Every structure is written in C-alpha cells, then in structure tokens.
C-alpha cells in the first residue's frame, strides 16, 4: 500500500482539484492522509467531505506549530510500504503513482525521484519527451537538488520506501525548522538510500503561480531558514564530489534577503536585524565561489543601508 501525506492549510479554492487527482489515481491501493493544520477557511470541511465519500481518505485536524509537526503526524499515521508527500496547490498526473511504484519495485530501490514541470502561469505548461529511468549515485542526487535548487519540490516529486523513515536511524522532520525542513529531509533520505532512481518523465507539476513568493510577508517561519541550510551543510560535509559552497552561497543569499525584509518592516526588531546581519559572517568570503555573492555579502555587511536602498529600488 502507498501512504500519501498532504499537509493542508487555507487552500479551500484549489484543494478539491488536488484531492480529486489523488482519488482517481490509476494505482488504487492507497491511503490519503490529510493533515489539516488548523485552517481558518473551509479546507477542513472539504477534507471531511472527501473522507465521507472515500474511505481511503484519513483526516487529522490539529493546529500545529509548523509544517514539520504536521508531516511527522502524517508519518506516524502511515500504514503503507511506500510513502509520498503532495503539496495541495500543485497537480500530479493520474498515472504518476502507478509508474513510480512499478519503478521502485522493479529496481528494488529506496526512492524514486520524478521529474517535474514548473508552470509559471495558468496558460503555460511544460512538455517533456518520455525517457528511460536511470540510477543516480547519492552525489548525483544531492547535486541535482542543490544546484540552483533544481528539483525545488524537495519532498513532493519523490516516492520513498517507508523503511527509509522507520529503520535505524529513524528519520523525522526537525520541529525547529519552519523553513527548509523538506530540503533537510530529502538530503537525509538520499544519504540513507542504497539505490536511487531518477525518472525523467514529467509526472509532477509545480504550479509556481499558486505558491506565494518566498518572502511575501515576513513571518517567524522564515527566520529558521539559515539554520536549515546549515544543517544541510553539516549532513553533506563528508560527501565526495559534492560542492558544499553552493549551499554556503544559498545561506548567504537567504540571509541577505532576510536582513533586507527585516529592515523593510514598519516596526523593526533590532535584535532580529542584528542576528540576520551576524549570519553574513558565518562563512568567510574565501568559502564562496561566486564573485557576485561575495560582492553582495561584502556590501550587506559593511554598507548595509546603502545596499538596502539599492535593494529597495530594485524591488519597486
């Protein structure tokens, strides 16, 4: 059986479309675990309605601290041999799970990474030709998901064996990470896997225009981002043929954006601003390979308000 975990929070306008795509998957032996994270709209009622008409839907209502807690609840409820995670704002093909389960069983793999298409607006759909699956080394999988965050649906375009999570050492989502917890988990699963398959065929559709801009509204969740990236660096520091400087540059870029948004708030929090600025000194400039990132870091460190004014003009 396959367990599909869907964290749900205030997505009433598009939730039914996602749940119908799961309900009518060609692979039928599934349970769909809906974790309603204390939605204030009709999302919870929609979840309950699907559970009433299809017993494969399991609904759990709880106001959680962050998405990591919701995903851990889903992991605890899962009864399947295989597990997958779906973002309720994206869409998946009707044959996705049938194909991925055949792939993971045929290859006796620990996880399958599916290709995804990024739909930037409602009229633009990406089409990719069919291709054969390939075996990826751990280093290849890490480089692919890290390099410019190519496979940006860090959790949702993958199928895992449940043993990846429940065999020792057991894997759980880090409750201290509100941001990049999915990236950390993906890295942990890759490092723990003995065999990883990549399916280049287009199965998962990342609906970019439905995802809020990452810094659209600075909330406490964004503050844990640098910590998540540091954890990825710690996890991968002993991996050969993996350029950890890419993550270091992501850490710097994220910290700069965080600092800029903190400076842009009407009610500035001096402690948070000082903390964000301090993050820019976590790595020396020599540890960064991109001259552009080095220059941005240097300016943000030493000429913060000058850099902020430039950032403000560019951001409109």
C-alpha positions as CSV (number, residue, x, y, z in Angstrom):
1,X,0.0,0.0,0.0
2,X,1.0,3.6,-0.6
3,X,0.5,6.3,2.0
4,X,0.2,9.8,0.6
5,X,0.6,12.7,3.1
6,X,-1.0,16.0,2.3
7,X,-0.5,19.0,4.7
8,X,-3.5,21.3,4.4
9,X,-3.7,24.9,5.4
10,X,-6.2,27.5,4.0
11,X,-6.3,26.2,0.4
12,X,-10.1,25.9,0.0
13,X,-10.1,27.3,-3.6
14,X,-7.8,24.7,-5.0
15,X,-7.9,21.8,-2.5
16,X,-10.7,19.8,-4.3
17,X,-8.7,19.7,-7.5
18,X,-5.7,18.2,-5.7
19,X,-7.7,15.7,-3.8
20,X,-9.6,14.5,-6.9
21,X,-6.3,14.0,-8.6
22,X,-5.3,11.7,-5.8
23,X,-8.7,10.0,-5.5
24,X,-8.7,9.0,-9.2
25,X,-5.1,7.8,-9.4
26,X,-4.8,4.6,-11.6
27,X,-3.0,3.0,-8.6
28,X,-5.8,2.3,-6.2
29,X,-4.1,0.7,-3.2
30,X,-3.6,4.0,-1.4
31,X,-4.4,5.8,1.8
32,X,-4.5,9.6,1.6
33,X,-3.6,11.2,4.9
34,X,-4.8,14.8,5.2
35,X,-3.4,16.8,8.0
36,X,-5.5,20.0,8.4
37,X,-3.2,22.4,10.2
38,X,-5.8,24.5,11.8
39,X,-7.2,26.1,8.6
40,X,-9.4,29.1,9.2
41,X,-11.3,28.7,5.9
42,X,-13.3,25.7,4.6
43,X,-10.3,23.5,3.9
44,X,-11.1,21.2,6.9
45,X,-14.7,20.8,5.8
46,X,-13.5,19.8,2.3
47,X,-11.2,17.2,3.8
48,X,-14.1,15.7,5.8
49,X,-16.3,15.6,2.8
50,X,-13.7,13.6,0.8
51,X,-13.3,11.2,3.7
52,X,-17.1,10.6,3.8
53,X,-17.3,9.6,0.2
54,X,-14.0,7.7,0.0
55,X,-12.7,5.6,3.0
56,X,-9.1,5.9,1.7
57,X,-9.0,9.5,2.9
58,X,-7.9,9.8,6.6
59,X,-8.3,13.3,8.1
60,X,-6.5,14.6,11.2
61,X,-7.4,18.1,12.4
62,X,-4.8,19.8,14.6
63,X,-3.4,23.3,15.0
64,X,0.3,22.7,14.7
65,X,3.4,24.8,15.4
66,X,4.7,24.4,11.8
67,X,4.5,22.1,8.8
68,X,7.2,19.8,10.2
69,X,4.9,18.8,13.0
70,X,2.1,18.2,10.5
71,X,4.3,15.9,8.4
72,X,5.5,14.0,11.5
73,X,1.9,13.3,12.4
74,X,1.3,12.0,8.8
75,X,4.4,9.8,9.1
76,X,3.1,8.4,12.4
77,X,-0.3,7.5,10.8
78,X,1.1,6.0,7.6
79,X,0.5,2.3,7.1
80,X,1.9,1.8,3.6
81,X,5.0,0.2,2.4
82,X,5.7,3.3,0.4
83,X,5.2,6.9,1.2
84,X,4.9,10.2,-0.7
85,X,4.1,13.8,0.0
86,X,2.0,16.1,-2.0
87,X,1.6,19.9,-1.9
88,X,-2.2,20.7,-2.3
89,X,-1.5,23.6,-4.6
90,X,0.3,21.5,-7.2
91,X,-1.0,18.9,-9.6
92,X,0.1,15.3,-10.4
93,X,-0.6,13.1,-13.4
94,X,-3.2,10.3,-13.0
95,X,-0.6,7.6,-13.7
96,X,2.2,9.0,-11.5
97,X,2.0,6.6,-8.6
98,X,1.4,3.5,-10.7
99,X,4.5,4.3,-12.7
100,X,6.7,5.3,-9.7
101,X,5.7,2.2,-7.7
102,X,6.5,-0.1,-10.6
103,X,9.8,1.6,-10.9
104,X,10.7,1.4,-7.3
105,X,9.7,-2.3,-7.1
106,X,11.3,-3.3,-10.4
107,X,14.6,-1.8,-9.3
108,X,14.4,-2.7,-5.6
109,X,15.2,1.0,-4.9
110,X,14.8,3.0,-1.8
111,X,13.5,6.1,-3.5
112,X,12.4,7.4,-6.9
113,X,12.8,11.0,-7.9
114,X,10.4,12.1,-10.5
115,X,10.9,14.9,-13.0
116,X,8.6,17.9,-12.5
117,X,7.4,20.7,-14.7
118,X,7.3,24.3,-13.5
119,X,4.1,26.1,-14.6
120,X,4.8,29.8,-14.3
121,X,1.3,30.9,-15.3
122,X,-2.1,29.4,-16.0
123,X,-1.6,29.3,-19.8
124,X,2.0,27.9,-19.8
125,X,2.5,24.1,-19.5
126,X,5.9,22.4,-19.8
127,X,6.1,19.3,-22.0
128,X,9.0,16.9,-21.8
129,X,9.6,13.9,-24.0
130,X,9.5,10.4,-22.5
131,X,12.8,8.9,-21.5
132,X,14.2,5.9,-19.7
133,X,14.8,5.9,-15.9
134,X,18.4,6.0,-14.7
135,X,20.2,5.1,-11.5
136,X,21.6,8.1,-9.6
137,X,24.5,7.9,-7.2
138,X,24.0,9.8,-4.0
139,X,26.3,12.5,-5.1
140,X,24.4,13.0,-8.3
141,X,21.0,13.2,-6.5
142,X,22.4,15.7,-4.0
143,X,24.0,17.9,-6.7
144,X,20.8,17.9,-8.7
145,X,18.5,19.0,-5.9
146,X,21.0,21.5,-4.5
147,X,22.4,23.2,-7.7
148,X,20.3,26.3,-8.0
149,X,17.6,24.3,-6.2
150,X,16.7,22.5,-9.5
151,X,14.2,19.9,-8.1
152,X,12.5,22.5,-5.9
153,X,9.7,20.3,-4.8
154,X,12.1,18.8,-2.4
155,X,9.6,16.3,-1.0
156,X,6.7,16.2,-3.3
157,X,8.2,14.8,-6.5
158,X,9.5,11.6,-4.8
159,X,8.4,8.2,-3.8
160,X,10.1,6.6,-0.7
161,X,10.0,3.2,1.0
162,X,8.7,3.6,4.5
163,X,11.8,1.8,5.7
164,X,13.8,4.9,4.9
165,X,12.0,6.6,7.7
166,X,11.5,3.8,10.2
167,X,14.7,1.8,10.1
168,X,17.5,2.9,12.3
169,X,18.4,5.7,12.4
170,X,14.8,6.7,12.2
171,X,14.0,9.9,10.3
172,X,11.7,12.6,11.5
173,X,11.1,16.2,10.4
174,X,13.0,18.7,12.5
175,X,10.5,20.6,14.6
176,X,12.9,23.6,15.0
177,X,12.8,24.1,11.2
178,X,9.9,26.1,9.8
179,X,11.7,26.5,6.5
180,X,13.9,24.1,4.5
181,X,12.8,21.2,6.7
182,X,11.8,19.5,3.5
183,X,15.2,20.0,2.0
184,X,16.9,18.6,5.1
185,X,14.6,15.5,5.0
186,X,15.3,15.0,1.3
187,X,19.1,15.1,1.9
188,X,18.7,12.7,4.8
189,X,16.7,10.3,2.6
190,X,19.3,10.5,-0.2
191,X,22.2,9.8,2.2
192,X,20.4,6.8,3.8
193,X,19.4,5.3,0.4
194,X,21.3,2.4,-1.1
195,X,19.7,2.8,-4.5
196,X,18.1,5.9,-6.0
197,X,16.2,6.0,-9.4
198,X,15.5,9.1,-11.4
199,X,12.5,9.1,-13.7
200,X,13.0,11.9,-16.3
201,X,9.4,11.7,-17.4
202,X,7.1,14.5,-16.4
203,X,4.8,13.4,-13.5
204,X,4.7,16.3,-11.0
205,X,3.6,19.8,-11.9
206,X,4.9,22.6,-9.6
207,X,2.4,25.3,-10.0
208,X,4.6,28.3,-9.4
209,X,1.9,31.0,-9.7
210,X,0.0,29.3,-6.8
211,X,3.0,29.4,-4.5
212,X,3.4,32.6,-2.6
213,X,6.6,34.5,-3.1
214,X,9.0,33.1,-0.6
215,X,9.4,36.4,1.3
216,X,5.8,37.5,0.7
217,X,5.1,38.6,4.2
218,X,8.0,38.1,6.7
219,X,6.9,35.6,9.3
220,X,8.7,33.8,12.1
221,X,8.9,30.7,9.7
222,X,11.4,32.5,7.5
223,X,13.8,33.1,10.4
224,X,14.8,29.4,10.7
225,X,15.9,29.3,7.0
226,X,19.6,29.8,7.6
227,X,19.6,27.1,10.3
228,X,18.1,24.6,7.9
229,X,20.8,25.4,5.3
230,X,23.5,25.0,7.9
231,X,22.1,21.6,8.8
232,X,22.3,20.5,5.1
233,X,26.0,21.7,5.2
234,X,26.6,19.6,8.3
235,X,24.9,16.5,6.7
236,X,26.9,16.7,3.5
237,X,30.3,17.7,4.7
238,X,31.8,14.2,4.2
239,X,30.3,13.6,0.8
240,X,32.8,13.3,-2.0
241,X,32.1,15.0,-5.3
242,X,29.7,17.4,-3.7
243,X,30.4,21.2,-3.8
244,X,29.2,22.4,-0.4
245,X,30.0,26.0,-1.5
246,X,26.6,26.1,-3.3
247,X,24.8,25.7,0.0
248,X,27.0,28.3,1.6
249,X,26.1,30.7,-1.1
250,X,22.4,29.9,-0.7
251,X,22.9,30.6,3.1
252,X,24.4,34.0,2.3
253,X,21.7,34.9,-0.3
254,X,19.0,33.9,2.1
255,X,20.5,35.8,5.0
256,X,20.8,38.9,2.9
257,X,17.1,38.7,1.8
258,X,16.1,38.1,5.3
259,X,18.0,41.1,6.5
260,X,16.6,43.3,3.8
261,X,13.0,42.3,4.6
262,X,13.6,42.9,8.3
263,X,14.9,46.4,7.5
264,X,11.8,47.0,5.4
265,X,9.3,46.3,8.2
266,X,7.5,49.2,9.7
267,X,8.1,48.0,13.2
268,X,11.7,47.0,13.1
269,X,13.1,44.4,15.5
270,X,16.6,45.4,16.3
271,X,17.5,42.1,17.8
272,X,16.4,40.2,14.7
273,X,18.2,42.6,12.4
274,X,21.4,42.2,14.3
275,X,21.0,38.5,14.2
276,X,20.4,38.4,10.5
277,X,23.5,40.7,9.9
278,X,25.6,38.4,12.0
279,X,24.6,35.4,9.8
280,X,26.5,37.1,7.0
281,X,29.8,36.5,8.9
282,X,29.2,32.7,9.3
283,X,31.4,32.0,6.3
284,X,34.5,33.7,5.1
285,X,34.4,35.2,1.6
286,X,37.0,32.7,0.5
287,X,34.5,29.9,1.1
288,X,32.2,31.4,-1.6
289,X,32.9,30.7,-5.2
290,X,30.6,33.3,-6.9
291,X,32.1,36.8,-7.2
292,X,28.5,38.2,-7.3
293,X,27.7,36.5,-4.0
294,X,31.0,37.7,-2.5
295,X,30.3,41.3,-3.5
296,X,26.7,41.2,-2.2
297,X,27.8,39.8,1.1
298,X,30.6,42.4,1.5
299,X,28.2,45.3,0.7
300,X,25.5,43.9,3.0
301,X,28.0,43.5,5.8
302,X,29.8,46.9,5.6
303,X,27.3,49.2,3.8
304,X,24.0,47.7,4.9
305,X,21.8,50.8,4.4
306,X,23.4,51.6,1.1
307,X,22.7,48.1,0.0
308,X,19.2,48.3,1.4
309,X,18.4,51.4,-0.7
310,X,19.6,49.7,-3.8
311,X,17.5,46.6,-3.0
312,X,14.5,48.8,-2.3
313,X,14.8,50.5,-5.7
314,X,15.1,47.1,-7.5
315,X,12.2,45.6,-5.6
316,X,10.0,48.5,-6.6
